[in-house]
Amino acid sequence: MKSSIDAQIKRGSAELAILSVLAEGSLHGYEIAKRIEQQTDSVLRFDVASLYPMLYRMEKRGWVKGEWKLLRNGRSRRCYHLTPAGRAKLVPLRRQWQMFFEALNRLASLENA
């Protein structure tokens, strides 16, 4: 059984997680949440109710762009894709998280945990 990640740590990692999955292509909110869950072996999970406010904030910052897409069944979904500013943000964000994990590893000897 996997242990869950503390909510504050998860909130801090949300930008990296969302930008990373959107770097692979355009997705709607539910797909973003499922992709994060799948790619982290269910360690990170975001419910759609908490995901959309993050997407709206990221859209205001210009990192993602949401567009309504009409599905074959006549329904619409808002799909998000990374903007050039979002791609540019992802590079230093990945570097910062890598430095953070390396520092925690040195501090807490996580490789021995």
N, C-alpha and C positions, 0 to 999 in steps of 0.2 A: 504494500500500500504506500502510495506516495504521500509525503506530508505536504500541507498547503503552504503557500507563500504568504507572508504577512501583507495585509492590505496596503500599507504605506510603501513597502518595497515594490509591490506590484504597480501602484500608481506611478511611482518614479520610473518604472521600466516601460510604461505604456507607450510613450512616444517612440521609443526605440522599436518596440514590438510592432506597432502599427506601421511605422515608416518602412520597416524591414519587409513585412509581407506585401505592402503596396509597391515596393521596389520590384516585385515579381510580376505585377500587373494589376489591372483594375478589378476591384471587388466591392460588393455591397457589405453592409455592416455585419450581417449574420455570417457571411463567408469570411470576413476578417477575423471574427471571433473564433470560428471553427478552425481556420488555418493556424492561428496562434496556438490553439489548444493541441492540434495535431502535431505541429512542428516542435512543440515543447513536451511531447508525451504527457499531456494533460497537467503539467506542472503549473503553467500559466493559463488561467481561464478568465475571460472577460465576458460578463453578461452584456447583452445588447443595451440594456438600460444605462449602464455606465459607459459603454463604448461610444454611443452617439454624442454625448456632451464633449468627449475628448476629440472626436472627429470634427465637431463644430468649432472647437477652439483651434484646432490645427488648420481648419479651413480659413478662419479669420486671420491666422498668422501667414497664410499663403503657402503652406506646406503641402496641402492636399486640395483637390478640387472635386466637388461632388456634382454629378450630373444625373438627371432623371433619365432612365432608359425604359422604354416600353417593351414589355415581354410579349412573347407570342400569344399568351393567354389573355392579353389585354390589360394586365396589371402593370404597374410601374414600380421600379426600384431605383433608389438613389445609389449609384455606384461611385466609388472614390478612386482617384488615381493620384500618384505623386506628381507634384509640379517640379519645375527645375529648382525652385527654392527648397522644396522638400528633399530632393536628391542631394542638394548642397548641405542641408542640415544633417542628413544621415551620416555623412562622412565624419565630422567631428564628434557627433553623438556616439557613434560606434567606438571611436578612439577613447572618448571619456569613460565609457562603460568598461572597456578593456583595461584601462589604467586603474579604474576603481576595483575591478575584480582581482587584478594582480596585487594591488595594495592590500586588499582584504586577505588574500591568500597568504601573503608574507606575514601579516599581522596575526592572523588566527590559525596559521598552519593548516589551512583548509585541505591541502592535499593529503593530510594525515587523518582527516575527520571521517 
